[in-house]
């Protein structure tokens, strides 16, 4: 199973749609969004263009309308500031800020933790837990990117949206 990890969309619908086309073509069934979607309309755009499960943590500018919600529908899970789930014995955590992600990684509860906020693709290990930033979907400061994590192989790849 493969999971796409997106962060910091900041309402850039063009790059989001391009990424979602690729994600659907690759038959990826789950997306983790590490915050800063910004408006509910952008989340609706994700829901309209992706029928798999979406896990979302909120960032600073995200609409209050979904910051405090628990679930938009049965396929969209809004997790507050931090979230996590287990798939095939892989414990996956996610947050928006590096600070919150570091706390998750240091807790020894997760195999891998994803986060956003800095817009910079990054990977490091903390106490044997891989901590990964997929970059940003908005294309602000750095090129628009997202990550794909293959749970079976453990392979993690960075996708540059303009190259899709």
C-alpha positions as CSV (number, residue, x, y, z in Angstrom):
1,X,0.0,0.0,0.0
2,X,1.2,3.5,-0.9
3,X,0.3,6.7,1.0
4,X,0.7,10.2,-0.5
5,X,1.8,12.9,2.0
6,X,0.9,16.5,1.2
7,X,1.4,19.7,3.1
8,X,1.0,23.5,2.9
9,X,-1.4,23.6,-0.1
10,X,-2.3,27.3,0.8
11,X,-5.2,27.1,-1.7
12,X,-3.0,26.4,-4.8
13,X,-5.7,24.4,-6.6
14,X,-3.7,24.1,-9.8
15,X,-0.8,22.1,-8.2
16,X,-3.2,20.2,-6.0
17,X,-5.3,19.0,-8.9
18,X,-2.2,18.0,-10.8
19,X,-0.9,16.0,-7.9
20,X,-4.3,14.4,-7.3
21,X,-4.4,13.2,-11.0
22,X,-1.1,11.5,-10.5
23,X,-2.1,10.0,-7.1
24,X,-5.3,8.6,-8.6
25,X,-3.4,7.2,-11.6
26,X,-1.0,5.4,-9.2
27,X,-4.0,4.0,-7.3
28,X,-2.9,5.4,-4.0
29,X,-5.7,4.9,-1.5
30,X,-4.7,7.3,1.4
31,X,-3.5,10.9,1.7
32,X,-2.1,12.5,4.7
33,X,-2.3,16.3,4.6
34,X,0.0,17.9,7.2
35,X,-1.9,21.2,7.4
36,X,-2.3,24.6,5.9
37,X,-4.9,23.7,3.3
38,X,-6.3,27.1,4.3
39,X,-9.9,27.1,3.1
40,X,-12.7,24.6,3.3
41,X,-13.2,25.0,-0.5
42,X,-9.7,23.5,-1.0
43,X,-10.6,20.5,1.2
44,X,-13.8,20.1,-0.9
45,X,-11.6,20.2,-4.0
46,X,-9.5,17.3,-2.6
47,X,-12.7,15.4,-1.7
48,X,-14.1,15.9,-5.2
49,X,-10.9,14.7,-6.9
50,X,-9.9,11.9,-4.6
51,X,-12.2,9.1,-3.4
52,X,-9.7,7.4,-1.0
53,X,-9.2,8.3,2.7
54,X,-7.8,11.7,3.7
55,X,-6.3,12.3,7.1
56,X,-5.8,16.0,7.9
57,X,-4.2,18.0,10.7
58,X,-4.7,21.7,10.9
59,X,-2.2,24.5,10.4
60,X,-2.3,28.1,11.4
61,X,-4.4,29.6,8.6
62,X,-6.9,26.7,8.2
63,X,-10.6,27.7,8.5
64,X,-12.0,27.4,11.9
65,X,-14.9,25.5,10.3
66,X,-12.8,22.4,10.0
67,X,-10.0,23.0,12.6
68,X,-12.3,21.8,15.4
69,X,-14.3,19.2,13.4
70,X,-13.7,15.5,13.9
71,X,-14.9,14.2,10.5
72,X,-16.2,15.8,7.3
73,X,-17.4,12.4,6.0
74,X,-16.5,8.8,6.4
75,X,-13.4,9.2,4.2
76,X,-12.1,12.5,5.6
77,X,-10.6,12.4,9.1
78,X,-9.8,15.7,10.7
79,X,-7.3,15.0,13.5
80,X,-6.7,18.4,15.2
81,X,-3.1,19.3,15.8
82,X,-1.7,15.8,15.6
83,X,-2.9,12.5,14.2
84,X,-1.8,8.9,13.7
85,X,-2.9,5.5,12.5
86,X,-1.5,2.0,12.0
87,X,-1.4,0.2,8.7
88,X,0.2,-3.3,8.2
89,X,2.0,-2.9,11.6
90,X,3.5,0.5,10.5
91,X,2.7,3.2,13.0
92,X,2.4,6.5,11.2
93,X,2.1,9.9,13.0
94,X,1.6,13.3,11.5
95,X,1.5,17.0,12.6
96,X,1.8,20.4,11.0
97,X,4.8,21.9,12.9
98,X,8.3,20.4,13.3
99,X,7.9,20.9,17.1
100,X,4.8,18.7,17.3
101,X,6.3,16.2,14.9
102,X,9.4,16.0,17.1
103,X,7.3,15.2,20.1
104,X,5.6,12.4,18.2
105,X,8.9,11.0,17.0
106,X,10.4,11.2,20.5
107,X,7.4,9.4,22.0
108,X,8.6,6.1,20.5
109,X,5.0,5.4,19.5
110,X,5.6,5.7,15.7
111,X,7.8,4.2,13.0
112,X,7.5,7.3,10.8
113,X,6.2,10.9,11.4
114,X,5.3,13.4,8.7
115,X,5.0,17.2,9.2
116,X,4.9,20.4,7.2
117,X,5.1,24.1,8.0
118,X,8.6,24.9,6.8
119,X,7.8,24.2,3.1
120,X,11.2,22.5,2.7
121,X,11.4,18.8,1.9
122,X,13.4,17.2,4.7
123,X,14.2,13.8,6.3
124,X,15.9,12.9,9.6
125,X,15.8,10.2,12.2
126,X,15.0,10.7,15.9
127,X,15.3,7.7,18.3
128,X,15.0,5.4,15.3
129,X,11.8,7.1,14.1
130,X,12.0,8.6,10.6
131,X,10.7,12.2,10.5
132,X,9.8,13.5,7.1
133,X,8.6,16.8,5.6
134,X,7.1,16.4,2.1
135,X,7.7,20.0,1.2
136,X,4.8,22.1,0.1
137,X,2.0,21.9,-2.5
138,X,1.8,25.7,-2.9
139,X,5.2,26.1,-4.5
140,X,6.2,28.9,-2.0
141,X,9.9,29.2,-1.3
142,X,10.6,25.8,-2.9
143,X,9.1,23.9,-5.8
144,X,5.7,22.3,-5.2
145,X,6.3,18.8,-3.9
146,X,4.7,15.9,-2.0
147,X,6.0,12.5,-0.8
148,X,4.9,8.9,-1.4
149,X,5.5,6.3,1.2
150,X,5.3,2.6,0.2
151,X,4.5,0.7,3.4
152,X,5.5,-2.7,2.1
153,X,8.9,-1.7,0.8
154,X,9.6,1.2,3.2
155,X,10.5,3.3,0.2
156,X,9.9,7.0,0.5
157,X,10.0,9.2,-2.6
158,X,9.7,12.9,-3.3
159,X,7.5,14.0,-6.2
160,X,8.1,17.4,-7.9
161,X,4.7,18.4,-9.2
162,X,6.0,20.2,-12.3
163,X,7.6,16.9,-13.4
164,X,4.5,14.8,-13.1
